Amino acid sequence: MEEEAKAIQESAKAVQEVAKTAATYQPSIHELGSFFGRLMTTVEQGSGLIADYIKGRRFELAVKQEARIKALMEERGIKTIRPMPLSTAVPLIDAATLEDNEDIAEMFANLIVSHIHKESDTYVPKQFTETLKQLSPFQAAVLKAMGDAPEKSRNASGMMYTAPLPNHYWDAPKPYDRDVPGPDRNLLVALASLQQVGCIEGSATMGGYRMLTQALVTEFGRAFLDAVAPTRL
């Protein structure tokens, strides 16, 4: 009985310590909620909603995202913002504060800033959030490599060979090319996934199929890249 009582006492102490730690973080959580809430049209509702939400998320990821967003706003000279509707902001901030891959997290921060950039007249579809959520770091690297491809690697239609991606490029496809190697299995799966979400398109065959030995970035894909990975000036 004495050992059981001691164990209960130790458990009670542990619970108290956890409670103290949570109380210490509470102001910072509310500060984060206030920051992300300002990115929404309904500020008061958004602040409380996001503050409550962050309690159940990895706190340090939200802190990093706040820093990224502020740095990007300063870099782009954004002084005033265009708040996002709740239906856009909540799923976007949810995904952005859950992402622990640095490259994808940076893309989420860019997407948030693209949405709130008041001086920009560029349309940023709500769908971009779901598109980005579906990308792995490898898929993102492949898409960015295709978006940054030099002119000599693309033919008049915008097609490029995919096999050397994402680290290298080959010269642009020509009509007389023969026996060109295709992408390996991992790259092929990544390309197929990017095609599935509408970011790229493979070359058409006589039977109407799409082959991914060659591919181009679609208009949707380029608009997506502009929003999540804009070219640095």
C-alpha positions as CSV (number, residue, x, y, z in Angstrom):
1,M,0.0,0.0,0.0
2,E,2.8,2.3,0.9
3,E,4.5,1.8,-2.6
4,E,1.1,2.4,-4.3
5,A,0.6,5.6,-2.4
6,K,4.1,6.8,-3.3
7,A,3.4,6.0,-7.0
8,I,0.2,8.0,-6.9
9,Q,2.0,10.9,-5.3
10,E,4.8,10.8,-8.0
11,S,2.1,10.8,-10.7
12,A,0.4,13.8,-9.2
13,K,3.7,15.7,-9.2
14,A,4.3,14.8,-12.8
15,V,0.8,16.1,-13.8
16,Q,1.5,19.4,-11.9
17,E,4.8,19.9,-13.8
18,V,3.0,19.3,-17.2
19,A,0.4,21.8,-16.2
20,K,3.0,24.4,-15.2
21,T,4.8,23.9,-18.6
22,A,1.5,24.3,-20.5
23,A,0.7,27.5,-18.5
24,T,4.1,28.9,-19.4
25,Y,3.5,28.4,-23.1
26,Q,0.0,29.7,-23.1
27,P,0.9,33.4,-23.8
28,S,3.1,32.4,-26.7
29,I,0.3,30.2,-28.1
30,H,-2.1,33.1,-28.0
31,E,0.5,35.3,-29.6
32,L,0.8,32.8,-32.5
33,G,-3.0,32.6,-32.7
34,S,-3.2,36.4,-32.9
35,F,-0.6,36.5,-35.7
36,F,-2.2,33.8,-37.8
37,G,-5.7,35.2,-37.0
38,R,-4.7,38.5,-38.6
39,L,-4.3,36.7,-41.9
40,M,-8.0,36.0,-41.9
41,T,-11.0,38.1,-42.7
42,T,-12.7,37.4,-39.4
43,V,-9.9,38.5,-37.1
44,E,-11.4,37.9,-33.7
45,Q,-12.9,34.5,-34.6
46,G,-9.8,33.5,-36.5
47,S,-7.4,34.4,-33.6
48,G,-9.2,32.2,-31.1
49,L,-9.7,29.4,-33.6
50,I,-6.1,29.2,-34.5
51,A,-4.9,29.6,-30.9
52,D,-7.0,26.6,-29.9
53,Y,-5.8,24.7,-32.9
54,I,-2.1,25.2,-32.3
55,K,-2.4,23.7,-28.8
56,G,-2.9,20.4,-30.4
57,R,-0.1,20.9,-33.0
58,R,3.6,20.9,-32.8
59,F,4.3,24.3,-31.3
60,E,7.8,24.8,-32.7
61,L,6.5,24.3,-36.3
62,A,4.0,27.2,-35.8
63,V,6.8,29.4,-34.4
64,K,9.0,28.6,-37.4
65,Q,6.2,29.3,-39.9
66,E,5.5,32.7,-38.3
67,A,9.1,33.6,-38.7
68,R,9.2,32.5,-42.3
69,I,6.0,34.4,-43.2
70,K,7.3,37.6,-41.6
71,A,10.6,37.3,-43.4
72,L,8.9,36.7,-46.7
73,M,6.6,39.7,-46.2
74,E,9.6,41.9,-45.4
75,E,11.4,40.5,-48.4
76,R,8.5,41.4,-50.7
77,G,7.9,44.7,-49.1
78,I,4.4,43.8,-47.9
79,K,3.1,46.4,-45.4
80,T,-0.6,45.7,-45.5
81,I,-2.3,42.4,-46.1
82,R,-5.4,41.1,-47.8
83,P,-6.9,38.7,-45.2
84,M,-8.0,35.3,-46.3
85,P,-11.5,33.9,-45.9
86,L,-11.7,31.4,-43.1
87,S,-12.5,28.6,-45.6
88,T,-9.1,29.3,-47.3
89,A,-7.1,30.2,-44.2
90,V,-7.9,27.4,-41.8
91,P,-6.9,24.4,-44.0
92,L,-3.9,26.3,-45.3
93,I,-2.6,27.3,-41.8
94,D,-3.4,23.8,-40.5
95,A,-1.2,22.2,-43.2
96,A,1.5,24.9,-42.9
97,T,1.9,24.3,-39.1
98,L,2.0,20.6,-39.4
99,E,4.7,20.3,-42.1
100,D,8.1,19.4,-40.7
101,N,10.0,19.2,-44.0
102,E,11.9,22.5,-44.4
103,D,11.5,22.8,-48.2
104,I,7.7,22.0,-48.2
105,A,7.2,24.3,-45.1
106,E,8.9,27.1,-47.0
107,M,6.5,26.5,-49.9
108,F,3.5,26.7,-47.5
109,A,4.9,30.0,-46.2
110,N,5.2,31.3,-49.7
111,L,1.6,30.2,-50.5
112,I,0.3,32.0,-47.4
113,V,2.1,35.2,-48.4
114,S,0.8,34.9,-52.0
115,H,-2.7,34.7,-50.7
116,I,-2.4,37.8,-48.5
117,H,-0.3,40.0,-50.8
118,K,-2.7,42.9,-51.1
119,E,-0.9,44.7,-54.0
120,S,-0.8,41.6,-56.2
121,D,-3.7,41.0,-58.6
122,T,-2.6,37.4,-59.3
123,Y,-5.4,34.9,-58.7
124,V,-4.3,32.2,-56.2
125,P,-6.8,29.3,-56.3
126,K,-7.8,27.7,-53.0
127,Q,-7.0,24.4,-54.6
128,F,-3.3,25.1,-54.3
129,T,-3.4,24.2,-50.7
130,E,-4.6,20.6,-51.5
131,T,-2.1,20.4,-54.3
132,L,0.8,21.3,-52.0
133,K,-0.4,18.9,-49.3
134,Q,-0.1,16.0,-51.8
135,L,3.5,16.7,-52.8
136,S,6.5,14.9,-51.2
137,P,9.8,16.7,-51.0
138,F,11.0,14.6,-54.0
139,Q,8.0,15.6,-56.1
140,A,8.5,19.2,-55.2
141,A,12.1,19.0,-56.2
142,V,11.2,17.5,-59.6
143,L,8.5,20.1,-60.2
144,K,10.7,23.0,-59.3
145,A,13.5,21.6,-61.5
146,M,11.1,21.5,-64.4
147,G,9.9,25.0,-63.7
148,D,13.5,26.2,-63.7
149,A,14.6,24.3,-66.7
150,P,16.9,26.2,-69.1
151,E,15.6,27.1,-72.5
152,K,18.0,24.7,-74.3
153,S,16.4,21.8,-72.5
154,R,12.9,22.6,-73.7
155,N,11.6,22.3,-77.3
156,A,9.1,24.7,-78.9
157,S,6.2,22.9,-77.2
158,G,7.8,23.2,-73.8
159,M,8.6,19.5,-73.6
160,M,11.8,18.2,-71.9
161,Y,13.3,14.9,-71.2
162,T,12.6,13.7,-67.7
163,A,15.1,11.0,-67.1
164,P,17.9,13.3,-65.6
165,L,15.6,15.2,-63.3
166,P,15.7,16.7,-60.8
167,N,19.5,17.4,-60.7
168,H,20.4,17.5,-64.4
169,Y,18.9,18.4,-67.8
170,W,19.4,17.1,-71.3
171,D,19.2,19.0,-74.5
172,A,15.6,19.6,-75.8
173,P,13.8,16.7,-77.5
174,K,14.2,16.5,-81.3
175,P,12.0,14.6,-83.8
176,Y,14.8,12.3,-84.8
177,D,15.8,11.3,-81.3
178,R,15.8,7.5,-80.9
179,D,16.2,5.1,-77.9
180,V,16.1,7.8,-75.3
181,P,16.2,6.4,-71.7
182,G,13.1,7.0,-69.7
183,P,12.8,7.9,-66.0
184,D,13.5,5.3,-63.3
185,R,10.6,3.9,-61.3
186,N,10.8,6.3,-58.4
187,L,10.9,9.3,-60.8
188,L,8.2,7.8,-62.9
189,V,5.9,7.6,-59.9
190,A,6.7,11.2,-58.9
191,L,6.0,12.4,-62.5
192,A,2.7,10.4,-62.6
193,S,1.6,12.0,-59.3
194,L,2.5,15.5,-60.6
195,Q,0.5,14.8,-63.7
196,Q,-2.4,13.5,-61.6
197,V,-2.7,16.8,-59.7
198,G,-2.4,18.8,-63.0
199,C,1.0,20.3,-62.6
200,I,2.7,18.6,-65.6
201,E,1.7,16.8,-68.7
202,G,3.4,14.0,-70.6
203,S,3.8,13.7,-74.3
204,A,0.8,12.4,-76.3
205,T,1.0,9.1,-78.2
206,M,-1.0,8.2,-81.4
207,G,-3.3,6.2,-79.1
208,G,-4.1,9.2,-76.9
209,Y,-2.0,8.0,-74.0
210,R,0.5,10.2,-72.1
211,M,4.1,9.1,-72.0
212,L,6.4,10.5,-69.3
213,T,9.7,10.2,-71.0
214,Q,9.0,13.8,-72.0
215,A,6.9,16.2,-70.1
216,L,6.1,19.9,-69.7
217,V,4.8,22.1,-66.9
218,T,1.1,23.1,-67.4
219,E,-0.3,26.6,-67.0
220,F,-1.8,25.4,-63.7
221,G,1.7,24.1,-62.7
222,R,3.4,27.3,-63.5
223,A,0.8,29.4,-61.6
224,F,1.3,27.0,-58.6
225,L,5.0,27.4,-58.7
226,D,4.6,31.2,-58.9
227,A,2.6,31.0,-55.7
228,V,4.7,28.5,-53.7
229,A,8.2,29.0,-55.0
230,P,8.4,32.4,-56.6
231,T,11.6,33.4,-58.3
232,R,13.9,35.4,-56.1
233,L,14.8,38.8,-57.5
